[in-house]
Amino acid sequence: MNWITGFEHPAYLWAATAVLPLLGIYWLYRRSKATPVAAIFLWDRPETTPKSGSRWQFRKLPLSFFLEALSLLLFAVAAAGPFHMSPEAYPVLAVVLDNSFSMRAATPGGVSPREQGAETLRKLLARHPGRRVLLILAGREPRLCSDSRETVDFERFWTADEPAFDLAGAVALARMRSAGCELLVLTDHIPDFPLAEDTGCFAAGTPLGNTALVNVRRGEGTVLAEALNSSSRPVRVQLELSPGGVAESVELAAGERYKFVCRIPDSARRREIVVTLRTSGDDPLPFDNRVVLLPENRAPVRFAYAKGLPESAIRELDAVLAGNPDFIRADANPELVFGGPDLAAGKFHRFIWNTAGGAGQTTAALEPISARPGRALTRGLALKDLRWKADPQLRLPGEPLLQRGETELLSFRRRMDHWSDLFLNLDPESSNLSRRPFWPAFFWNLAHFVRAERPGPARSNFRSGELIDLRLADPAPREVRVFCPDGTERSAIPFRNRVMLADLPPGVSRIEAGGASWSVSVLPLSAEESQLENAGRFRREPVRVARMAESPRTPLGWIALLLAAAVLALHQYRLGVGRRTA
C-alpha cells in the first residue's frame, strides 16, 4: 500500500540541526600524540598537556559520532510527531480549473497562467500519490471531469478554450460532491467571492493589453467582423480574409470597437473562409484573433401543390412564392406540400388550407388577431390592418398560433413520424393577407422553419458555448460520432432523432451519423474573456493539518523515541561497557 506521511508539529524538525555542533566537536577534538621512549625518566617535558581544539583536524569520523547523530535525529523526529495515513483516510482534494481561454494569455516568451497552474498541480499531486482527487472544470457551466485515486492526465481535460468561467458554481459543485474536501482553485483572476479557510487559490494572471475579434458573422456575400481594443493605448489593426484579401487598416483607440464589412469573392462563396485580425504589436492572446467560417447551407425549400387545392389559394401562393429565392417548386421529393383537408400524410411537411367559403366572417369589425408568443412561425408578423375571412365553426388540430377571439386561424401540429402539419383557416377571396407585409414575412418564417427541420445542424457556424441541435433522418443511427479539431473523438446517443452537442472545442468539427456527414465551426468569441486588464496574481495555500488530524492515523513518534533510546543503549554497550571504559 502507498503510505502518505505527515507530521503533527513539523517546526520541531529544526532540532535536527543539533548534528552540526556535534560534528564540530568531533572535528575540533584532538587526542594526545603517543611518543615511544625507552624509559619514563627519558621524557623531558612531563608538564606538557594536549591542546585539544587548537586547530581544525579533519579525520575519519568514528562509529560513536554516527550513533550519537542518529539518536539526535530520532529525537527530533519523535518531537515532530510523525504519523502515516492510507490514501483512503486522507481528505479529498478538489481542484477547480479555470477553463476560459484567457488562461492562455502570456507576454512574448512568457508562461501562461494555465502552464503555471499545471506545474503547481503536478507538484501537488506528486507530493501525495494515491489520494482521491476531484477535477472540476470551471467553464461556461461547471462540470466534473475526473474523480479518481489513479494518476489522471488532467491536461487532456484542461483545454482552456471556453468563453466564460463560473468559479463560484465550480466551488459549489465540489462542496456538493465531497463535503469537507480541501479545495484548490487555479485561475488567472482574483476570485470576487469569499473563500473558505480550507480553500487554496493560485491566480497567476497578469494585466495585459489585448486586441480581439468579438463578433463575426457570415452572410451570402459579405463577412461582418467586430474588433475590440481592450488595451490602454491606441493600436493599429487590420482584418484579413483568406481567401478574400486584406481589409483597410484602422487605428483603434483604447477601449474602442470597430466593425469591418468585407465582401466575399464569388469564387469563395461556397468555401470556408479564415478571418484573422492583424495587430501592429505583440498580441498576448492570439487565440481570439482567428476564426474559421463555413458556408451556410441555405438551399431553397422544395414545395409542391397537391391536387384539389383551390385555384384561389394557388393564386395567393404564387404571389409570394414565384421568384422567391427561399422556395423552389419541385414535384419530385418535395419538403413542403400545399393541399386541402383531404391531403394524406407522407414524408413531407403538410400545409393544409381550409377555405371558409360563404359561412366565414371577416376581421374588419371584430376582435384583433392575437399571436402565440415565442413561436418561430409567428416571429415579426404585422397583424394590423388585416382583413381575414375565416370559418368561426372550424376547429383546427394542434396548437393554435393565430386566433381572433375563439376563432382559430392558424395552428401547428407535430406528427409521430417527426414531420409537421400547418393548418390555415382562410378564405382568400375576401381577405387581404397577400397585399400586406404579413404574407411575405410569414413565408420567410416558414422557409426558416423547414430548413431548421432538415437533417443536420441548424447552421454551420456557432459561437463558443452555444448548444448545437443536430436533427437526424428517420430511422436515426444508434450512435453519432464527432471528430473535434484537437484530434479527440466524441460520441452521442440520439434521442427521438435528435442529438444536443455542447462544449465543442473551437475550430471545425466533423459530425458523422450513419451515412451522413456535416461540418460545424465553433468561433471563440467573447468580449469579457478578451479583456485581460482585470487579471491578477493571488496565492493562498489551503489548510491541511487540521483536516488530517481528524482522520484516523498511526503515530510514529513513540517508535522514533524507542529507536533513539535503543541507539543510545548500543552506544554505551559497544563503546563504553564493552570496552571497559564507561
CORLIN-V149537 format. One line per field, one symbol per residue. phi: phi as a letter, one per 40 degrees, with the letter a starting at -180 (. if undefined). burial: # if it has 24 or more other ideal C-beta (glycine too) atoms within 12 Angstrom, else .. A space follows every 10 residues. Layout:
phi = ???
burial = ???
This chain:
phi = .ccbbabcbc cccccccccc cccccccccb ccccbcbcac ccccbcccbc ccgcacbcac cccccccccc cccccccccc gcabbcdccc ccbbbcbcbc cccccacdgc bcdccccccc cccccccbcg ccbbbbcbbd bcacbaaacc cbcccccccf abcaabcccc cccccccacg ccbbbbabbc dcbcbcccbc abbbcbcbca bacbababbc bbbbbbbbbc ccbcbcbacb bbcigbcccb ccccgcbabc bbcccdcbcb bcbcbbbcbc bcbcbcdcba bbbccccbcc ccbabccgcd cccccccccb ccgcccbaca cbfccbbcac cccccacacb bcbbccgccc bcccbbcccb bccgbccbcg ccbcfcbbca ccccbccgcc bbbbgcccba bbaccccgcb bbbbbabccb bbccbbcdcc cccccccccc ccccchccac bbccgccccb cbccccccab bbbcccgcbb babcbfgabb bbfccchcbb bbbgccabbb bbbcbacccc cccccabaaa cccbcccccc ccabcbcccc cccccccccc ccccbbccbf bc
burial = ...####... ....##..#. .#...#..#. .......... .......... .......... ...#..#### ########## #####...## ########## ######.... .###.###.# #..##..#.. ########## .#####.... .#.#..#### #######..# #.###.##.. ########## #...##.### ######.### ########.. .######### #...#.#### ##.#..#..# .#....##.# .#.#...#.. .########. ..######## ######.#.# ######..## ..##.##..# #....###.. ...####### #.#....### ######...# ###.....#. #...####.. #.#..##### ##.#.##..# ####..#### ##.....### ########.. ####...### ########## ########## ######.### ##....#..# ##.#.....# .#.#..###. #.######## ###....### ########## ###.#..... .#.#..##.. #.#..##..# ...#..##.. #......... ..
